Amino acid sequence: MPRPPAPVFLRVFSPKSSFHEWLNKQPSLPKLLKCFDIDRHCTTIKKPPSVFRASSVIEEAENVAALFETAPCSPELRYAVRITGGDCDKVGIQLNTATRGQTGVLSVDTRHADLSGTPKQFRELVVRIVERLWNGEDRLRAFPAHLIAGVLALLEARPETEIEPEARHRCRQVLDKRPDWLAVAQNGGSVRVLGKLDDKEEYPVRAVWEFPATTPGRAGLRHWLRAFWPLRR
């Protein structure tokens, strides 16, 4: 059987300009370091950059959505650079997993790690990531606002043992800002993310996220959610 893919560590950031900088012909080192909240001319790293482990695209989306709800606002595009354990080993950066995340989504918080290293090591890390990009490796991610909204709906529906009350409330705060984006399926087993393309003709877009079969009360989940989202076919 094929071996499962090695986990990656996501460093999430928001400026679009930082995302495009990775793709420039001659990327700016100071701008790329800003993705890690590191100043090019600093002599020490006062706050180790925070990353979140992911072993699948679903875990990547959960990590980004959970981070988004820590500062609730209307869903917005987010970006991430994908770092491997091999990258860190190569440049001497340590992955410190002793500190849990603070999102309130327990599975996400257990994936948290801090990157510990010197400014020189982080500069070398950026060089290595650019090299890997130029080698054709999958090192960048973009997470559309609609994707984040759909994943937040799944996180909010998790049982009390998997999400803290404050985090559930923050998920709801974000979703309340765009109630027209979400609709619950008639069977209550999935949530649809709704949108459309910008064109003179109507081109609706419907993405479906399935609630896990292990979600408590999944069969009756529709009755709990319908207070927030309209039922649509």
C-alpha positions in Angstrom: 0.0 0.0 0.0 1.2 3.5 -0.7 2.6 5.4 2.3 0.6 8.3 3.6 2.0 11.7 2.7 4.4 13.3 5.2 2.8 16.1 7.2 3.4 19.7 6.3 3.3 22.8 8.5 1.2 25.7 7.4 2.3 29.3 8.0 -0.9 31.3 7.4 -0.9 35.0 6.3 -3.3 37.5 4.8 -1.7 40.1 2.5 -2.2 39.2 -1.2 1.1 41.0 -2.0 3.0 38.6 0.2 1.5 35.6 -1.7 2.4 37.0 -5.1 5.9 37.8 -3.8 6.7 34.1 -3.7 6.0 33.9 -7.4 8.0 36.9 -8.5 11.1 36.5 -10.8 13.3 37.9 -8.1 11.4 37.6 -4.8 12.2 40.2 -2.1 13.7 38.5 1.0 12.4 41.2 3.4 8.8 40.8 2.0 8.9 37.0 2.3 10.2 37.2 5.8 7.1 39.3 6.6 5.0 36.1 6.1 6.7 34.9 9.3 6.4 38.3 11.0 10.2 38.7 10.9 12.1 41.9 10.1 15.0 41.4 7.7 17.3 43.4 9.9 16.4 41.9 13.3 19.2 40.2 15.3 17.0 38.0 17.4 13.5 36.4 17.0 11.4 37.7 19.9 8.3 35.7 19.0 8.7 32.3 17.3 6.5 32.0 14.2 3.4 29.8 14.8 2.6 27.0 12.4 0.0 24.2 12.2 0.6 20.6 11.1 -1.6 19.1 8.4 -1.6 15.7 6.9 -4.4 16.3 4.4 -6.1 19.1 2.5 -9.0 18.9 4.9 -6.7 19.5 7.9 -5.1 22.4 6.1 -8.6 24.0 5.6 -9.5 23.3 9.3 -6.3 25.0 10.5 -6.9 28.1 8.4 -10.6 28.4 9.3 -9.9 27.9 13.1 -7.3 30.6 12.9 -9.7 32.9 11.2 -12.3 32.6 13.9 -9.9 33.8 16.6 -10.4 37.4 15.2 -14.0 37.2 13.9 -14.7 39.3 10.8 -16.5 38.7 7.5 -14.9 35.8 5.7 -11.9 36.8 3.7 -9.2 35.2 1.5 -6.2 33.7 3.4 -2.9 32.3 2.2 -0.4 29.8 3.5 3.1 28.6 2.8 3.8 24.9 3.3 6.9 24.0 5.3 8.2 20.4 5.7 10.2 18.9 8.6 13.0 18.4 6.1 13.1 22.1 5.4 13.5 22.8 9.1 16.2 20.1 9.5 18.1 21.4 6.6 18.5 24.9 8.0 18.6 24.0 11.7 15.2 25.4 12.7 13.5 23.5 15.6 9.8 22.5 15.6 8.6 23.1 19.1 5.2 21.3 19.7 5.1 21.9 23.5 2.8 24.9 23.2 -0.8 24.2 22.2 -2.7 26.4 19.9 -5.3 28.9 21.1 -8.1 28.6 18.5 -10.5 26.7 20.8 -10.8 23.9 18.2 -9.1 21.0 20.0 -8.0 19.0 17.1 -6.4 22.1 15.5 -4.8 23.2 18.7 -3.0 19.9 19.1 -1.4 20.4 15.6 0.2 23.7 16.7 4.0 24.2 16.7 6.4 27.1 17.0 9.4 27.5 14.7 12.5 28.3 16.8 15.6 29.6 15.1 18.0 32.5 14.4 17.3 35.2 11.8 19.9 33.7 9.6 18.2 30.3 9.7 14.9 31.9 8.8 16.5 33.6 5.8 17.9 30.2 4.8 14.4 28.7 5.2 12.9 31.3 2.8 15.7 30.5 0.3 14.9 26.8 0.5 11.2 27.2 0.1 11.7 29.3 -3.1 14.1 26.7 -4.4 11.5 24.0 -3.8 8.9 26.1 -5.6 11.2 26.4 -8.5 11.6 22.7 -8.4 7.8 22.3 -8.9 6.8 21.4 -5.4 3.4 22.4 -4.0 4.4 25.0 -1.4 1.7 27.7 -1.6 -2.0 27.6 -0.7 -4.9 30.0 -1.2 -8.1 29.6 0.8 -11.1 31.4 -0.6 -13.5 33.2 1.7 -16.4 30.8 0.8 -14.2 27.8 1.7 -13.4 29.3 5.1 -17.2 29.8 5.7 -18.0 26.2 4.8 -15.3 24.8 7.1 -16.4 27.1 10.0 -19.9 25.7 9.6 -18.5 22.2 10.2 -16.4 23.3 13.1 -19.3 25.0 14.8 -21.4 21.8 14.6 -18.8 19.8 16.5 -19.6 18.4 19.9 -18.6 20.1 23.1 -15.7 17.7 23.6 -14.1 19.0 20.3 -14.7 22.8 20.4 -14.8 25.3 23.3 -17.9 27.4 23.7 -16.1 30.6 23.0 -14.7 29.2 19.7 -18.2 28.0 18.7 -19.5 31.5 19.4 -16.8 33.1 17.3 -17.6 30.7 14.4 -21.2 31.9 14.6 -20.1 35.6 14.6 -18.2 35.0 11.4 -21.0 33.1 9.7 -23.6 35.7 10.8 -21.8 38.2 8.6 -22.6 36.3 5.4 -25.8 34.2 6.1 -26.6 34.2 2.3 -23.5 32.1 1.7 -24.7 28.9 3.5 -27.7 26.6 3.2 -28.4 23.3 5.0 -29.4 20.3 2.9 -32.9 18.8 3.3 -31.5 15.7 5.1 -29.4 17.8 7.5 -26.3 15.9 6.5 -24.4 18.6 4.7 -24.1 22.3 4.3 -23.9 24.1 0.9 -21.7 27.0 0.2 -23.5 29.3 -2.2 -22.2 31.9 -4.6 -22.0 32.8 -8.3 -19.6 33.9 -11.0 -19.3 37.5 -12.0 -20.9 37.5 -15.5 -23.8 39.0 -17.4 -25.4 35.5 -17.3 -26.3 33.6 -14.2 -23.7 31.0 -13.2 -24.4 29.8 -9.7 -21.7 27.9 -7.7 -22.7 25.3 -5.1 -20.0 23.6 -3.0 -21.1 20.9 -0.6 -19.5 20.0 2.7 -20.6 16.8 4.4 -21.1 16.7 8.1 -19.1 13.7 9.5 -21.2 10.6 10.3 -19.8 10.8 13.8 -21.4 14.2 14.5 -23.7 13.7 17.5 -27.3 14.0 16.5 -26.4 14.2 12.8 -29.8 12.9 11.7 -31.5 15.8 13.5 -28.8 18.4 12.8 -31.0 20.2 10.3 -33.4 21.3 13.0 -30.6 22.9 15.0 -29.1 24.7 12.0 -32.2 25.9 10.3 -32.6 28.7 12.8 -29.6 30.3 11.2 -29.6 29.2 7.5 -32.5 28.8 5.0 -33.2 25.4 3.6 -32.6 25.2 -0.1 -32.5 22.5 -2.7 
